[in-house]
Amino acid sequence: MTSAPLIVITGASSGIGAATARRMSALGHPLLLLARRLDRLEALGLPRTLCRKVDVTDRQAVAAAVREAEEAYGPADAIVNNAGAMLLGRIADQDPDEWERMIDLNVKGVLYGIHAVLPGMVARGRGTIVNISSVAGRKTFPNHTAYVGTKFAVHAMSENLREELAPTGVRVVVIAPGAVETELLSHTTDERIKRDYRAWKESAGGALDPEAVAQAVAYAYGQPPQVTVREIVLAATGQEG
């Protein structure tokens, strides 16, 4: 019986990334987990897992970690580009440094992850790229202008890449969740916006559990190689937008 292949997960120290790591490990996959909080990665205690302190905006560090993991566990068959930031604000008074951070993480970080695994996937004629986007990559929300821009970019890049890679056997999947119970909101600096967001989330009856998103990732990845689930959009039933 052939052992399950290596899966790379970025932003794996909490939330969707950690839930996806637990789910894919339970399915027998060796993992490369990347995040800035190494202690949180190691605390997951998953077998056959390489944990590395890597900021996905560091292209060379991402590539080096992938090479190290592939030497240990064989070629990467999938990457889950989950690392990202949600810094909500009104453009008129939001610190532009927050825009820069979201563009670096949510856009460039995704591209760097793809670039680290894609040549090998194309050479082997198989592989799966899973990009974690958001409902905010399909529609707009108040105080989300820069964030929405980055997530629309993820959707657009993913679709263009899927078309580009279709003849190669490499799949591209977008997972677009609505509000999820993660640490993302805590990084927003505007307290009123955070308060309003929490109220909106509560009015919808709460947000998704990260495990629901991890299940979506596992479902898309688990399809036969000739089947690409191009996009999964999921949200709490009570979320209208």
C-alpha positions as CSV (number, residue, x, y, z in Angstrom):
1,M,0.0,0.0,0.0
2,T,1.4,3.4,-1.0
3,S,1.8,5.8,1.8
4,A,-0.1,9.2,1.7
5,P,2.0,12.0,0.2
6,L,3.3,15.2,1.7
7,I,1.0,18.1,2.2
8,V,2.2,21.7,2.9
9,I,0.1,24.0,5.1
10,T,0.8,27.6,5.7
11,G,-0.5,29.6,8.6
12,A,-0.9,26.3,10.4
13,S,-0.5,27.6,14.0
14,S,-4.2,28.2,14.7
15,G,-7.7,28.4,13.1
16,I,-8.3,26.9,9.7
17,G,-4.6,26.0,9.3
18,A,-4.4,24.0,12.5
19,A,-7.7,22.3,11.9
20,T,-6.6,21.3,8.4
21,A,-3.3,20.0,9.7
22,R,-5.1,17.8,12.2
23,R,-7.5,16.5,9.5
24,M,-4.9,15.7,6.9
25,S,-2.6,14.1,9.5
26,A,-5.5,11.8,10.6
27,L,-5.8,10.8,6.9
28,G,-2.2,9.6,7.1
29,H,-0.3,12.4,5.4
30,P,3.1,13.7,6.4
31,L,3.0,17.4,6.8
32,L,5.1,20.5,6.4
33,L,3.6,23.2,8.7
34,L,4.6,26.8,8.4
35,A,3.9,29.7,10.7
36,R,5.6,32.4,12.7
37,R,4.7,30.7,16.0
38,L,6.7,27.6,16.1
39,D,5.6,26.6,19.6
40,R,2.0,26.5,18.4
41,L,2.9,24.2,15.5
42,E,4.8,21.8,17.7
43,A,2.0,21.8,20.3
44,L,-0.2,20.1,17.7
45,G,1.9,17.0,18.3
46,L,1.2,15.5,14.9
47,P,3.3,12.5,13.6
48,R,5.5,12.7,10.6
49,T,5.3,16.5,10.7
50,L,8.0,19.0,10.0
51,C,7.3,22.3,11.7
52,R,9.2,25.4,10.6
53,K,9.1,29.1,11.8
54,V,8.6,30.8,8.4
55,D,6.9,34.0,7.4
56,V,5.3,33.4,4.0
57,T,6.4,36.8,2.8
58,D,10.0,35.4,2.8
59,R,10.1,33.6,-0.6
60,Q,13.4,32.0,0.0
61,A,12.4,30.6,3.4
62,V,9.3,29.1,2.1
63,A,11.2,27.4,-0.8
64,A,13.9,26.1,1.6
65,A,11.3,24.6,4.0
66,V,9.6,22.8,1.1
67,R,12.9,21.4,-0.1
68,E,13.7,20.2,3.4
69,A,10.3,18.5,3.8
70,E,10.5,16.9,0.4
71,E,13.8,15.4,1.2
72,A,12.3,13.9,4.3
73,Y,8.9,12.8,3.1
74,G,8.9,12.8,-0.7
75,P,7.3,15.2,-3.2
76,A,4.6,17.7,-2.0
77,D,1.3,16.6,-3.5
78,A,-0.6,19.6,-2.2
79,I,-0.2,23.0,-0.6
80,V,-2.9,24.7,1.4
81,N,-2.2,28.4,1.2
82,N,-3.9,29.5,4.4
83,A,-1.7,32.2,5.9
84,G,-3.2,35.6,5.8
85,A,-4.3,38.7,7.6
86,M,-7.7,40.5,7.9
87,L,-7.1,44.1,9.0
88,L,-10.4,45.9,8.6
89,G,-10.6,49.7,8.4
90,R,-11.9,52.7,6.5
91,I,-9.5,53.6,3.8
92,A,-9.6,57.3,4.7
93,D,-8.1,56.7,8.1
94,Q,-6.5,53.2,7.9
95,D,-2.8,53.0,8.3
96,P,-1.4,52.2,4.8
97,D,1.0,49.8,6.5
98,E,-1.9,47.6,7.1
99,W,-2.7,47.5,3.4
100,E,0.9,46.6,2.7
101,R,0.8,43.7,5.2
102,M,-2.4,42.3,3.7
103,I,-1.0,42.5,0.2
104,D,2.3,40.9,1.3
105,L,0.6,38.0,3.1
106,N,-2.7,37.5,1.2
107,V,-1.4,37.9,-2.3
108,K,2.4,37.6,-2.4
109,G,2.4,34.9,0.3
110,V,0.0,32.8,-1.8
111,L,2.2,33.2,-4.9
112,Y,5.3,32.3,-3.0
113,G,3.7,29.1,-1.7
114,I,2.6,28.1,-5.2
115,H,6.0,28.9,-6.7
116,A,7.7,26.6,-4.1
117,V,5.8,23.5,-5.1
118,L,4.5,24.1,-8.7
119,P,7.6,23.1,-10.8
120,G,7.7,19.7,-9.2
121,M,4.0,19.2,-9.5
122,V,4.0,20.0,-13.2
123,A,7.0,17.7,-13.8
124,R,5.1,14.8,-12.1
125,G,1.8,15.6,-13.8
126,R,-0.2,15.8,-10.6
127,G,-0.7,18.0,-7.5
128,T,-3.3,20.2,-5.8
129,I,-3.0,23.8,-4.9
130,V,-5.7,24.9,-2.4
131,N,-6.0,28.6,-1.8
132,I,-8.0,29.7,1.2
133,S,-9.9,32.8,0.2
134,S,-13.1,34.2,1.6
135,V,-16.6,35.2,0.7
136,A,-15.0,38.6,0.7
137,G,-13.3,37.5,-2.5
138,R,-16.7,37.4,-4.2
139,K,-18.6,40.3,-2.7
140,T,-17.9,43.5,-0.8
141,F,-18.4,44.4,2.9
142,P,-18.2,47.6,4.9
143,N,-14.7,48.5,6.1
144,H,-13.2,45.7,4.1
145,T,-11.8,47.6,1.1
146,A,-8.2,46.6,1.2
147,Y,-8.9,43.1,2.5
148,V,-11.6,42.5,-0.2
149,G,-9.1,43.6,-2.8
150,T,-6.6,41.0,-1.7
151,K,-9.2,38.2,-1.6
152,F,-10.6,39.2,-5.0
153,A,-7.0,38.8,-6.1
154,V,-6.8,35.3,-4.7
155,H,-9.9,34.3,-6.6
156,A,-8.7,35.9,-9.9
157,M,-5.2,34.4,-9.6
158,S,-6.5,31.0,-8.8
159,E,-8.9,30.9,-11.7
160,N,-6.2,32.1,-14.1
161,L,-3.8,29.6,-12.7
162,R,-6.3,26.8,-13.0
163,E,-6.8,27.5,-16.7
164,E,-3.0,27.7,-17.2
165,L,-2.4,24.3,-15.4
166,A,-5.4,22.4,-16.8
167,P,-3.3,20.5,-19.4
168,T,-0.7,19.6,-16.8
169,G,-2.8,17.5,-14.4
170,V,-2.3,20.0,-11.5
171,R,-5.5,21.1,-9.8
172,V,-6.3,24.5,-8.4
173,V,-9.0,24.8,-5.7
174,V,-10.4,27.9,-4.0
175,I,-12.1,27.5,-0.6
176,A,-14.1,30.7,0.3
177,P,-15.5,30.6,3.8
178,G,-17.7,33.3,5.4
179,A,-17.0,34.3,9.0
180,V,-14.9,31.7,10.8
181,E,-14.1,31.5,14.5
182,T,-10.4,32.4,14.2
183,E,-7.9,34.9,15.5
184,L,-8.1,37.1,12.3
185,L,-10.3,39.8,13.7
186,S,-8.0,40.3,16.7
187,H,-5.4,41.9,14.5
188,T,-7.8,44.8,13.4
189,T,-6.7,47.9,15.3
190,D,-10.0,49.9,15.1
191,E,-12.0,48.9,18.2
192,R,-15.3,50.1,16.9
193,I,-15.0,48.1,13.7
194,K,-14.1,45.0,15.8
195,R,-17.2,45.6,18.0
196,D,-19.5,46.0,15.0
197,Y,-18.0,42.9,13.3
198,R,-18.6,40.8,16.5
199,A,-22.2,42.1,16.7
200,W,-22.8,41.2,13.0
201,K,-21.4,37.7,13.6
202,E,-23.6,37.2,16.6
203,S,-26.6,38.4,14.7
204,A,-26.0,35.5,12.2
205,G,-26.0,33.0,15.0
206,G,-22.2,32.7,15.1
207,A,-19.5,31.8,12.7
208,L,-18.2,28.6,11.2
209,D,-16.0,26.3,13.2
210,P,-12.6,26.0,11.5
211,E,-13.1,22.2,11.3
212,A,-15.9,22.8,8.8
213,V,-13.4,24.5,6.5
214,A,-10.9,21.7,7.1
215,Q,-13.5,19.2,6.0
216,A,-14.0,21.2,2.8
217,V,-10.3,21.2,2.1
218,A,-10.1,17.4,2.6
219,Y,-13.2,16.8,0.4
220,A,-11.7,18.8,-2.5
221,Y,-8.3,17.2,-2.2
222,G,-9.8,13.7,-1.8
223,Q,-11.5,13.7,-5.2
224,P,-10.0,11.6,-8.0
225,P,-7.1,13.3,-9.8
226,Q,-9.2,13.9,-12.9
227,V,-11.8,15.8,-10.9
228,T,-11.2,19.4,-9.8
229,V,-13.5,21.0,-7.3
230,R,-12.8,24.5,-8.5
231,E,-14.4,26.4,-5.7
232,I,-16.2,25.8,-2.4
233,V,-18.2,28.6,-0.8
234,L,-19.4,27.9,2.7
235,A,-20.8,30.0,5.5
236,A,-22.9,29.8,8.7
237,T,-26.5,29.2,7.7
238,G,-27.5,32.5,9.4
239,Q,-25.0,34.6,7.5
240,E,-26.9,36.6,4.9
241,G,-23.9,38.2,3.1
